[in-house]
Amino acid sequence: MDYFTVKEAGEKWGVTARMVNNYCLAGRIPGAVKKGNLWLVPADAEKPKDGRRKEAKE
């Protein structure tokens, strides 16, 4: 399985590395593993929805 660092995942998803780190800490990225002080995100992982915003009502 291929993995990205949080920096690479952030660039791919258009968010900061800190935001990806927060997603990992909260368990919102399935398959993310921590090796020492480095989070590894699976290459096929989907970007979690941003919980800070509500969906627009139609």
Protein Blocks (a to p, Z undefined) as FASTA:
>chain_A
ZZddfklmmmmnopafklmmmmmmnopaghiacehjaccddfkbccdddfkbccddZZ
